[in-house]
């Protein structure tokens, strides 16, 4: 198993388990952009390493991280692909 696969967390419920929060709290923090994440379709993905950094910085009174630039690129590529096959308007 690659280290990237171990680092990847799929879904709000799994992220909630890692963070010791409720699923609802995770959704709230995502909506407020207080957790680094990416959305692919209806699914949320997180990186354990980015969540660790976000929570460490939160406790040190720094702003939370925004979604990773790599995830932003993935989002745009997926959206472009969906448009090409007619899944989106």
C-alpha positions, 0 to 999 in steps of 0.5 A: 500500500502506498503512503498516499493511500494511507494518508487519504481519508474518504468521506466525512464519517471517516474524517470524523472518526480520525478527528474525534468529531461528529459527522455533522461537525465535519460538514460544518467545518467544511462549509466554513472552510476550516478543514482542508478537503476536496470534493469529487462528485458528492464525496469528500476526501481529506488527507490525514497529514493536512488535517493534522497540520490544520488542527495543530495550527488551530491550537496555535491560533493560526488560520485553518488551511484551505483546500490543497492546490492539488485537490483543486486541480483534481476537482477542475479535471473531474468537472471538465471530464463530467462536462465532456460526457454530458453529466453536467450542464 
